């Protein structure tokens, strides 16, 4: 039971961090990363997959 709460908490923290990052990115359109967009999109995809897994995993048996 405790690991389910930890998983949900980790997923919620990741979701909150993503929202904060999105708000920052929208208000600072000239900011960028020092690598190509392909690397950025890959990192976004990995982050999204991990976050969704942590939010959904506690509901599976």
CHARMM internal coordinates of N, CA and C (Angstrom, degrees):
IC EDIT
DIST 1 N 1 CA 1.4444
DIST 1 CA 1 C 1.5266
ANGL 1 N 1 CA 1 C 110.49
DIST 1 C 2 N 1.3173
ANGL 1 CA 1 C 2 N 116.54
DIHE 1 N 1 CA 1 C 2 N -38.15
DIST 2 N 2 CA 1.4498
ANGL 1 C 2 N 2 CA 120.10
DIHE 1 CA 1 C 2 N 2 CA -177.87
DIST 2 CA 2 C 1.5246
ANGL 2 N 2 CA 2 C 111.49
DIHE 1 C 2 N 2 CA 2 C -66.26
DIST 2 C 3 N 1.3265
ANGL 2 CA 2 C 3 N 117.00
DIHE 2 N 2 CA 2 C 3 N -36.48
DIST 3 N 3 CA 1.4622
ANGL 2 C 3 N 3 CA 119.22
DIHE 2 CA 2 C 3 N 3 CA -179.56
DIST 3 CA 3 C 1.5276
ANGL 3 N 3 CA 3 C 110.84
DIHE 2 C 3 N 3 CA 3 C -69.05
DIST 3 C 4 N 1.3237
ANGL 3 CA 3 C 4 N 118.49
DIHE 3 N 3 CA 3 C 4 N -29.76
DIST 4 N 4 CA 1.4618
ANGL 3 C 4 N 4 CA 121.03
DIHE 3 CA 3 C 4 N 4 CA 176.32
DIST 4 CA 4 C 1.5226
ANGL 4 N 4 CA 4 C 110.26
DIHE 3 C 4 N 4 CA 4 C -64.84
DIST 4 C 5 N 1.3240
ANGL 4 CA 4 C 5 N 116.15
DIHE 4 N 4 CA 4 C 5 N -41.98
DIST 5 N 5 CA 1.4648
ANGL 4 C 5 N 5 CA 119.73
DIHE 4 CA 4 C 5 N 5 CA 178.90
DIST 5 CA 5 C 1.5184
ANGL 5 N 5 CA 5 C 110.74
DIHE 4 C 5 N 5 CA 5 C -66.14
DIST 5 C 6 N 1.3355
ANGL 5 CA 5 C 6 N 116.51
DIHE 5 N 5 CA 5 C 6 N -39.17
DIST 6 N 6 CA 1.4652
ANGL 5 C 6 N 6 CA 120.20
DIHE 5 CA 5 C 6 N 6 CA 179.13
DIST 6 CA 6 C 1.5224
ANGL 6 N 6 CA 6 C 110.56
DIHE 5 C 6 N 6 CA 6 C -65.14
DIST 6 C 7 N 1.3201
ANGL 6 CA 6 C 7 N 116.77
DIHE 6 N 6 CA 6 C 7 N -40.53
DIST 7 N 7 CA 1.4537
ANGL 6 C 7 N 7 CA 121.02
DIHE 6 CA 6 C 7 N 7 CA 179.87
DIST 7 CA 7 C 1.5287
ANGL 7 N 7 CA 7 C 110.59
DIHE 6 C 7 N 7 CA 7 C -64.78
DIST 7 C 8 N 1.3069
ANGL 7 CA 7 C 8 N 116.56
DIHE 7 N 7 CA 7 C 8 N -45.22
DIST 8 N 8 CA 1.4653
ANGL 7 C 8 N 8 CA 120.22
DIHE 7 CA 7 C 8 N 8 CA 178.20
DIST 8 CA 8 C 1.5199
ANGL 8 N 8 CA 8 C 111.15
DIHE 7 C 8 N 8 CA 8 C -63.38
DIST 8 C 9 N 1.3154
ANGL 8 CA 8 C 9 N 117.06
DIHE 8 N 8 CA 8 C 9 N -41.10
DIST 9 N 9 CA 1.4577
ANGL 8 C 9 N 9 CA 121.15
DIHE 8 CA 8 C 9 N 9 CA 179.58
DIST 9 CA 9 C 1.5308
ANGL 9 N 9 CA 9 C 110.51
DIHE 8 C 9 N 9 CA 9 C -64.47
DIST 9 C 10 N 1.3227
ANGL 9 CA 9 C 10 N 117.17
DIHE 9 N 9 CA 9 C 10 N -44.92
DIST 10 N 10 CA 1.4609
ANGL 9 C 10 N 10 CA 120.87
DIHE 9 CA 9 C 10 N 10 CA 178.97
DIST 10 CA 10 C 1.5299
ANGL 10 N 10 CA 10 C 110.46
DIHE 9 C 10 N 10 CA 10 C -62.06
DIST 10 C 11 N 1.3177
ANGL 10 CA 10 C 11 N 117.62
DIHE 10 N 10 CA 10 C 11 N -42.70
DIST 11 N 11 CA 1.4631
ANGL 10 C 11 N 11 CA 121.54
DIHE 10 CA 10 C 11 N 11 CA 177.72
DIST 11 CA 11 C 1.5170
ANGL 11 N 11 CA 11 C 111.66
DIHE 10 C 11 N 11 CA 11 C -64.00
DIST 11 C 12 N 1.3195
ANGL 11 CA 11 C 12 N 117.19
DIHE 11 N 11 CA 11 C 12 N -40.85
DIST 12 N 12 CA 1.4591
ANGL 11 C 12 N 12 CA 120.94
DIHE 11 CA 11 C 12 N 12 CA 179.22
DIST 12 CA 12 C 1.5281
ANGL 12 N 12 CA 12 C 111.40
DIHE 11 C 12 N 12 CA 12 C -66.74
DIST 12 C 13 N 1.3243
ANGL 12 CA 12 C 13 N 116.74
DIHE 12 N 12 CA 12 C 13 N -39.81
DIST 13 N 13 CA 1.4699
ANGL 12 C 13 N 13 CA 120.26
DIHE 12 CA 12 C 13 N 13 CA 177.58
DIST 13 CA 13 C 1.5207
ANGL 13 N 13 CA 13 C 109.87
DIHE 12 C 13 N 13 CA 13 C -64.79
DIST 13 C 14 N 1.3329
ANGL 13 CA 13 C 14 N 117.15
DIHE 13 N 13 CA 13 C 14 N -41.57
DIST 14 N 14 CA 1.4638
ANGL 13 C 14 N 14 CA 120.33
DIHE 13 CA 13 C 14 N 14 CA 178.47
DIST 14 CA 14 C 1.5330
ANGL 14 N 14 CA 14 C 110.80
DIHE 13 C 14 N 14 CA 14 C -64.48
DIST 14 C 15 N 1.3282
ANGL 14 CA 14 C 15 N 117.09
DIHE 14 N 14 CA 14 C 15 N -39.10
DIST 15 N 15 CA 1.4596
ANGL 14 C 15 N 15 CA 120.86
DIHE 14 CA 14 C 15 N 15 CA 178.06
DIST 15 CA 15 C 1.5305
ANGL 15 N 15 CA 15 C 110.32
DIHE 14 C 15 N 15 CA 15 C -64.73
DIST 15 C 16 N 1.3212
ANGL 15 CA 15 C 16 N 117.27
DIHE 15 N 15 CA 15 C 16 N -43.27
DIST 16 N 16 CA 1.4641
ANGL 15 C 16 N 16 CA 120.92
DIHE 15 CA 15 C 16 N 16 CA 178.08
DIST 16 CA 16 C 1.5295
ANGL 16 N 16 CA 16 C 110.63
DIHE 15 C 16 N 16 CA 16 C -62.94
DIST 16 C 17 N 1.3208
ANGL 16 CA 16 C 17 N 117.44
DIHE 16 N 16 CA 16 C 17 N -42.18
DIST 17 N 17 CA 1.4651
ANGL 16 C 17 N 17 CA 120.91
DIHE 16 CA 16 C 17 N 17 CA 178.30
DIST 17 CA 17 C 1.5267
ANGL 17 N 17 CA 17 C 110.73
DIHE 16 C 17 N 17 CA 17 C -63.16
DIST 17 C 18 N 1.3176
ANGL 17 CA 17 C 18 N 117.31
DIHE 17 N 17 CA 17 C 18 N -37.79
DIST 18 N 18 CA 1.4630
ANGL 17 C 18 N 18 CA 120.66
DIHE 17 CA 17 C 18 N 18 CA 178.46
DIST 18 CA 18 C 1.5278
ANGL 18 N 18 CA 18 C 111.04
DIHE 17 C 18 N 18 CA 18 C -65.87
DIST 18 C 19 N 1.3176
ANGL 18 CA 18 C 19 N 117.02
DIHE 18 N 18 CA 18 C 19 N -39.43
DIST 19 N 19 CA 1.4638
ANGL 18 C 19 N 19 CA 120.87
DIHE 18 CA 18 C 19 N 19 CA 178.61
DIST 19 CA 19 C 1.5262
ANGL 19 N 19 CA 19 C 110.43
DIHE 18 C 19 N 19 CA 19 C -65.63
DIST 19 C 20 N 1.3309
ANGL 19 CA 19 C 20 N 116.64
DIHE 19 N 19 CA 19 C 20 N -43.55
DIST 20 N 20 CA 1.4671
ANGL 19 C 20 N 20 CA 120.68
DIHE 19 CA 19 C 20 N 20 CA 178.55
DIST 20 CA 20 C 1.5283
ANGL 20 N 20 CA 20 C 110.05
DIHE 19 C 20 N 20 CA 20 C -63.32
DIST 20 C 21 N 1.3162
ANGL 20 CA 20 C 21 N 117.17
DIHE 20 N 20 CA 20 C 21 N -43.70
DIST 21 N 21 CA 1.4675
ANGL 20 C 21 N 21 CA 120.79
DIHE 20 CA 20 C 21 N 21 CA 178.33
DIST 21 CA 21 C 1.5187
ANGL 21 N 21 CA 21 C 110.92
DIHE 20 C 21 N 21 CA 21 C -61.82
DIST 21 C 22 N 1.3183
ANGL 21 CA 21 C 22 N 117.36
DIHE 21 N 21 CA 21 C 22 N -42.70
DIST 22 N 22 CA 1.4629
ANGL 21 C 22 N 22 CA 121.23
DIHE 21 CA 21 C 22 N 22 CA 179.47
DIST 22 CA 22 C 1.5277
ANGL 22 N 22 CA 22 C 110.56
DIHE 21 C 22 N 22 CA 22 C -62.35
DIST 22 C 23 N 1.3242
ANGL 22 CA 22 C 23 N 116.63
DIHE 22 N 22 CA 22 C 23 N -42.57
DIST 23 N 23 CA 1.4710
ANGL 22 C 23 N 23 CA 120.15
DIHE 22 CA 22 C 23 N 23 CA 178.35
DIST 23 CA 23 C 1.5267
ANGL 23 N 23 CA 23 C 110.23
DIHE 22 C 23 N 23 CA 23 C -62.61
DIST 23 C 24 N 1.3148
ANGL 23 CA 23 C 24 N 117.85
DIHE 23 N 23 CA 23 C 24 N -41.88
DIST 24 N 24 CA 1.4627
ANGL 23 C 24 N 24 CA 121.48
DIHE 23 CA 23 C 24 N 24 CA 177.83
DIST 24 CA 24 C 1.5273
ANGL 24 N 24 CA 24 C 110.57
DIHE 23 C 24 N 24 CA 24 C -64.37
DIST 24 C 25 N 1.3197
ANGL 24 CA 24 C 25 N 116.89
DIHE 24 N 24 CA 24 C 25 N -44.26
DIST 25 N 25 CA 1.4624
ANGL 24 C 25 N 25 CA 121.19
DIHE 24 CA 24 C 25 N 25 CA -177.71
DIST 25 CA 25 C 1.5279
ANGL 25 N 25 CA 25 C 111.45
DIHE 24 C 25 N 25 CA 25 C -64.02
DIST 25 C 26 N 1.3189
ANGL 25 CA 25 C 26 N 116.76
DIHE 25 N 25 CA 25 C 26 N -37.10
DIST 26 N 26 CA 1.4624
ANGL 25 C 26 N 26 CA 119.91
DIHE 25 CA 25 C 26 N 26 CA 179.89
DIST 26 CA 26 C 1.5253
ANGL 26 N 26 CA 26 C 111.00
DIHE 25 C 26 N 26 CA 26 C -68.84
DIST 26 C 27 N 1.3267
ANGL 26 CA 26 C 27 N 116.95
DIHE 26 N 26 CA 26 C 27 N -36.70
DIST 27 N 27 CA 1.4638
ANGL 26 C 27 N 27 CA 120.01
DIHE 26 CA 26 C 27 N 27 CA -177.59
DIST 27 CA 27 C 1.5221
ANGL 27 N 27 CA 27 C 113.22
DIHE 26 C 27 N 27 CA 27 C -84.89
DIST 27 C 28 N 1.3153
ANGL 27 CA 27 C 28 N 118.62
DIHE 27 N 27 CA 27 C 28 N -9.81
DIST 28 N 28 CA 1.4643
ANGL 27 C 28 N 28 CA 122.71
DIHE 27 CA 27 C 28 N 28 CA 179.05
DIST 28 CA 28 C 1.5322
ANGL 28 N 28 CA 28 C 109.66
DIHE 27 C 28 N 28 CA 28 C -130.39
DIST 28 C 29 N 1.3322
ANGL 28 CA 28 C 29 N 117.46
DIHE 28 N 28 CA 28 C 29 N 71.84
DIST 29 N 29 CA 1.4742
ANGL 28 C 29 N 29 CA 120.11
DIHE 28 CA 28 C 29 N 29 CA -175.01
DIST 29 CA 29 C 1.5254
ANGL 29 N 29 CA 29 C 114.47
DIHE 28 C 29 N 29 CA 29 C -68.22
DIST 29 C 30 N 1.3192
ANGL 29 CA 29 C 30 N 118.51
DIHE 29 N 29 CA 29 C 30 N -15.94
DIST 30 N 30 CA 1.4672
ANGL 29 C 30 N 30 CA 119.16
DIHE 29 CA 29 C 30 N 30 CA -178.89
DIST 30 CA 30 C 1.5244
ANGL 30 N 30 CA 30 C 112.85
DIHE 29 C 30 N 30 CA 30 C -88.17
DIST 30 C 31 N 1.3227
ANGL 30 CA 30 C 31 N 118.03
DIHE 30 N 30 CA 30 C 31 N -10.16
DIST 31 N 31 CA 1.4636
ANGL 30 C 31 N 31 CA 121.12
DIHE 30 CA 30 C 31 N 31 CA 178.54
DIST 31 CA 31 C 1.5302
ANGL 31 N 31 CA 31 C 109.09
DIHE 30 C 31 N 31 CA 31 C -71.83
DIST 31 C 32 N 1.3271
ANGL 31 CA 31 C 32 N 116.71
DIHE 31 N 31 CA 31 C 32 N 148.35
DIST 32 N 32 CA 1.4629
ANGL 31 C 32 N 32 CA 119.90
DIHE 31 CA 31 C 32 N 32 CA 179.63
DIST 32 CA 32 C 1.5204
ANGL 32 N 32 CA 32 C 110.13
DIHE 31 C 32 N 32 CA 32 C -153.41
DIST 32 C 33 N 1.3237
ANGL 32 CA 32 C 33 N 115.53
DIHE 32 N 32 CA 32 C 33 N 168.83
DIST 33 N 33 CA 1.4486
ANGL 32 C 33 N 33 CA 122.21
DIHE 32 CA 32 C 33 N 33 CA 176.61
DIST 33 CA 33 C 1.5282
ANGL 33 N 33 CA 33 C 108.71
DIHE 32 C 33 N 33 CA 33 C -94.83
DIST 33 C 34 N 1.3340
ANGL 33 CA 33 C 34 N 117.84
DIHE 33 N 33 CA 33 C 34 N 155.56
DIST 34 N 34 CA 1.4726
ANGL 33 C 34 N 34 CA 119.80
DIHE 33 CA 33 C 34 N 34 CA -178.02
DIST 34 CA 34 C 1.5308
ANGL 34 N 34 CA 34 C 114.15
DIHE 33 C 34 N 34 CA 34 C -80.09
DIST 34 C 35 N 1.3265
ANGL 34 CA 34 C 35 N 119.01
DIHE 34 N 34 CA 34 C 35 N 8.01
DIST 35 N 35 CA 1.4618
ANGL 34 C 35 N 35 CA 121.00
DIHE 34 CA 34 C 35 N 35 CA -179.99
DIST 35 CA 35 C 1.5283
ANGL 35 N 35 CA 35 C 109.30
DIHE 34 C 35 N 35 CA 35 C -121.15
DIST 35 C 36 N 1.3161
ANGL 35 CA 35 C 36 N 116.80
DIHE 35 N 35 CA 35 C 36 N 177.85
DIST 36 N 36 CA 1.4661
ANGL 35 C 36 N 36 CA 121.21
DIHE 35 CA 35 C 36 N 36 CA -175.62
DIST 36 CA 36 C 1.5254
ANGL 36 N 36 CA 36 C 111.78
DIHE 35 C 36 N 36 CA 36 C -71.59
DIST 36 C 37 N 1.3191
ANGL 36 CA 36 C 37 N 115.37
DIHE 36 N 36 CA 36 C 37 N 164.49
DIST 37 N 37 CA 1.4617
ANGL 36 C 37 N 37 CA 120.64
DIHE 36 CA 36 C 37 N 37 CA 179.41
DIST 37 CA 37 C 1.5260
ANGL 37 N 37 CA 37 C 112.14
DIHE 36 C 37 N 37 CA 37 C -65.18
DIST 37 C 38 N 1.3185
ANGL 37 CA 37 C 38 N 117.48
DIHE 37 N 37 CA 37 C 38 N -30.47
DIST 38 N 38 CA 1.4656
ANGL 37 C 38 N 38 CA 120.39
DIHE 37 CA 37 C 38 N 38 CA 178.95
DIST 38 CA 38 C 1.5220
ANGL 38 N 38 CA 38 C 111.77
DIHE 37 C 38 N 38 CA 38 C -60.86
DIST 38 C 39 N 1.3232
ANGL 38 CA 38 C 39 N 116.81
DIHE 38 N 38 CA 38 C 39 N -42.19
DIST 39 N 39 CA 1.4691
ANGL 38 C 39 N 39 CA 121.16
DIHE 38 CA 38 C 39 N 39 CA 177.59
DIST 39 CA 39 C 1.5223
ANGL 39 N 39 CA 39 C 109.51
DIHE 38 C 39 N 39 CA 39 C -65.91
DIST 39 C 40 N 1.3108
ANGL 39 CA 39 C 40 N 117.42
DIHE 39 N 39 CA 39 C 40 N -41.41
DIST 40 N 40 CA 1.4600
ANGL 39 C 40 N 40 CA 121.65
DIHE 39 CA 39 C 40 N 40 CA 179.62
DIST 40 CA 40 C 1.5257
ANGL 40 N 40 CA 40 C 110.81
DIHE 39 C 40 N 40 CA 40 C -61.45
DIST 40 C 41 N 1.3250
ANGL 40 CA 40 C 41 N 116.91
DIHE 40 N 40 CA 40 C 41 N -46.82
DIST 41 N 41 CA 1.4659
ANGL 40 C 41 N 41 CA 120.27
DIHE 40 CA 40 C 41 N 41 CA 179.88
DIST 41 CA 41 C 1.5209
ANGL 41 N 41 CA 41 C 111.60
DIHE 40 C 41 N 41 CA 41 C -64.57
DIST 41 C 42 N 1.3171
ANGL 41 CA 41 C 42 N 116.95
DIHE 41 N 41 CA 41 C 42 N -36.47
DIST 42 N 42 CA 1.4623
ANGL 41 C 42 N 42 CA 120.72
DIHE 41 CA 41 C 42 N 42 CA 176.57
DIST 42 CA 42 C 1.5288
ANGL 42 N 42 CA 42 C 110.58
DIHE 41 C 42 N 42 CA 42 C -62.56
DIST 42 C 43 N 1.3298
ANGL 42 CA 42 C 43 N 117.05
DIHE 42 N 42 CA 42 C 43 N -45.38
DIST 43 N 43 CA 1.4666
ANGL 42 C 43 N 43 CA 120.87
DIHE 42 CA 42 C 43 N 43 CA 178.85
DIST 43 CA 43 C 1.5275
ANGL 43 N 43 CA 43 C 111.15
DIHE 42 C 43 N 43 CA 43 C -63.43
DIST 43 C 44 N 1.3383
ANGL 43 CA 43 C 44 N 117.23
DIHE 43 N 43 CA 43 C 44 N -40.20
DIST 44 N 44 CA 1.4664
ANGL 43 C 44 N 44 CA 120.71
DIHE 43 CA 43 C 44 N 44 CA 176.77
DIST 44 CA 44 C 1.5262
ANGL 44 N 44 CA 44 C 110.65
DIHE 43 C 44 N 44 CA 44 C -61.29
DIST 44 C 45 N 1.3262
ANGL 44 CA 44 C 45 N 117.23
DIHE 44 N 44 CA 44 C 45 N -42.88
DIST 45 N 45 CA 1.4649
ANGL 44 C 45 N 45 CA 121.42
DIHE 44 CA 44 C 45 N 45 CA -178.72
DIST 45 CA 45 C 1.5268
ANGL 45 N 45 CA 45 C 111.18
DIHE 44 C 45 N 45 CA 45 C -65.01
DIST 45 C 46 N 1.3192
ANGL 45 CA 45 C 46 N 117.01
DIHE 45 N 45 CA 45 C 46 N -44.16
DIST 46 N 46 CA 1.4674
ANGL 45 C 46 N 46 CA 120.31
DIHE 45 CA 45 C 46 N 46 CA 178.86
DIST 46 CA 46 C 1.5281
ANGL 46 N 46 CA 46 C 110.16
DIHE 45 C 46 N 46 CA 46 C -62.55
DIST 46 C 47 N 1.3153
ANGL 46 CA 46 C 47 N 117.12
DIHE 46 N 46 CA 46 C 47 N -43.73
DIST 47 N 47 CA 1.4722
ANGL 46 C 47 N 47 CA 121.95
DIHE 46 CA 46 C 47 N 47 CA 178.84
DIST 47 CA 47 C 1.5247
ANGL 47 N 47 CA 47 C 110.11
DIHE 46 C 47 N 47 CA 47 C -60.31
DIST 47 C 48 N 1.3286
ANGL 47 CA 47 C 48 N 116.73
DIHE 47 N 47 CA 47 C 48 N -45.78
DIST 48 N 48 CA 1.4646
ANGL 47 C 48 N 48 CA 121.25
DIHE 47 CA 47 C 48 N 48 CA -179.55
DIST 48 CA 48 C 1.5247
ANGL 48 N 48 CA 48 C 111.34
DIHE 47 C 48 N 48 CA 48 C -63.16
DIST 48 C 49 N 1.3239
ANGL 48 CA 48 C 49 N 117.52
DIHE 48 N 48 CA 48 C 49 N -43.07
DIST 49 N 49 CA 1.4679
ANGL 48 C 49 N 49 CA 121.11
DIHE 48 CA 48 C 49 N 49 CA -179.65
DIST 49 CA 49 C 1.5260
ANGL 49 N 49 CA 49 C 110.81
DIHE 48 C 49 N 49 CA 49 C -63.36
DIST 49 C 50 N 1.3189
ANGL 49 CA 49 C 50 N 116.88
DIHE 49 N 49 CA 49 C 50 N -45.00
DIST 50 N 50 CA 1.4713
ANGL 49 C 50 N 50 CA 120.31
DIHE 49 CA 49 C 50 N 50 CA 179.38
DIST 50 CA 50 C 1.5234
ANGL 50 N 50 CA 50 C 110.55
DIHE 49 C 50 N 50 CA 50 C -63.99
DIST 50 C 51 N 1.3322
ANGL 50 CA 50 C 51 N 117.09
DIHE 50 N 50 CA 50 C 51 N -43.27
DIST 51 N 51 CA 1.4638
ANGL 50 C 51 N 51 CA 120.69
DIHE 50 CA 50 C 51 N 51 CA -179.06
DIST 51 CA 51 C 1.5322
ANGL 51 N 51 CA 51 C 111.02
DIHE 50 C 51 N 51 CA 51 C -62.98
DIST 51 C 52 N 1.3183
ANGL 51 CA 51 C 52 N 117.20
DIHE 51 N 51 CA 51 C 52 N -45.84
DIST 52 N 52 CA 1.4677
ANGL 51 C 52 N 52 CA 120.68
DIHE 51 CA 51 C 52 N 52 CA 179.67
DIST 52 CA 52 C 1.5208
ANGL 52 N 52 CA 52 C 110.17
DIHE 51 C 52 N 52 CA 52 C -63.62
DIST 52 C 53 N 1.3241
ANGL 52 CA 52 C 53 N 117.54
DIHE 52 N 52 CA 52 C 53 N -41.61
DIST 53 N 53 CA 1.4634
ANGL 52 C 53 N 53 CA 120.83
DIHE 52 CA 52 C 53 N 53 CA 177.94
DIST 53 CA 53 C 1.5336
ANGL 53 N 53 CA 53 C 110.96
DIHE 52 C 53 N 53 CA 53 C -59.48
DIST 53 C 54 N 1.3231
ANGL 53 CA 53 C 54 N 117.10
DIHE 53 N 53 CA 53 C 54 N -45.60
DIST 54 N 54 CA 1.4620
ANGL 53 C 54 N 54 CA 120.24
DIHE 53 CA 53 C 54 N 54 CA -178.76
DIST 54 CA 54 C 1.5272
ANGL 54 N 54 CA 54 C 112.43
DIHE 53 C 54 N 54 CA 54 C -67.05
DIST 54 C 55 N 1.3207
ANGL 54 CA 54 C 55 N 117.17
DIHE 54 N 54 CA 54 C 55 N -30.48
DIST 55 N 55 CA 1.4693
ANGL 54 C 55 N 55 CA 119.99
DIHE 54 CA 54 C 55 N 55 CA 178.94
DIST 55 CA 55 C 1.5280
ANGL 55 N 55 CA 55 C 112.57
DIHE 54 C 55 N 55 CA 55 C -80.14
DIST 55 C 56 N 1.3353
ANGL 55 CA 55 C 56 N 117.26
DIHE 55 N 55 CA 55 C 56 N -30.84
DIST 56 N 56 CA 1.4742
ANGL 55 C 56 N 56 CA 120.57
DIHE 55 CA 55 C 56 N 56 CA -176.10
DIST 56 CA 56 C 1.5316
ANGL 56 N 56 CA 56 C 112.01
DIHE 55 C 56 N 56 CA 56 C -93.21
DIST 56 C 57 N 1.3113
ANGL 56 CA 56 C 57 N 118.10
DIHE 56 N 56 CA 56 C 57 N -32.61
DIST 57 N 57 CA 1.4700
ANGL 56 C 57 N 57 CA 121.16
DIHE 56 CA 56 C 57 N 57 CA -173.70
DIST 57 CA 57 C 1.5344
ANGL 57 N 57 CA 57 C 114.39
DIHE 56 C 57 N 57 CA 57 C -54.94
DIST 57 C 58 N 1.3191
ANGL 57 CA 57 C 58 N 120.95
DIHE 57 N 57 CA 57 C 58 N -38.55
DIST 58 N 58 CA 1.4759
ANGL 57 C 58 N 58 CA 118.73
DIHE 57 CA 57 C 58 N 58 CA -179.21
DIST 58 CA 58 C 1.5305
ANGL 58 N 58 CA 58 C 113.59
DIHE 57 C 58 N 58 CA 58 C -64.43
DIST 58 C 59 N 1.3190
ANGL 58 CA 58 C 59 N 119.03
DIHE 58 N 58 CA 58 C 59 N -17.80
DIST 59 N 59 CA 1.4451
ANGL 58 C 59 N 59 CA 120.76
DIHE 58 CA 58 C 59 N 59 CA -178.00
DIST 59 CA 59 C 1.5199
ANGL 59 N 59 CA 59 C 113.04
DIHE 58 C 59 N 59 CA 59 C -89.31
DIST 59 C 60 N 1.3344
ANGL 59 CA 59 C 60 N 117.26
DIHE 59 N 59 CA 59 C 60 N -10.40
DIST 60 N 60 CA 1.4674
ANGL 59 C 60 N 60 CA 120.54
DIHE 59 CA 59 C 60 N 60 CA 177.24
DIST 60 CA 60 C 1.5202
ANGL 60 N 60 CA 60 C 109.88
DIHE 59 C 60 N 60 CA 60 C -86.14
DIST 60 C 61 N 1.3148
ANGL 60 CA 60 C 61 N 115.46
DIHE 60 N 60 CA 60 C 61 N 153.98
DIST 61 N 61 CA 1.4686
ANGL 60 C 61 N 61 CA 120.20
DIHE 60 CA 60 C 61 N 61 CA -179.36
DIST 61 CA 61 C 1.4876
ANGL 61 N 61 CA 61 C 111.14
DIHE 60 C 61 N 61 CA 61 C -84.91
END
COOR INIT
IC SEED 1 N 1 CA 1 C
IC BUILD
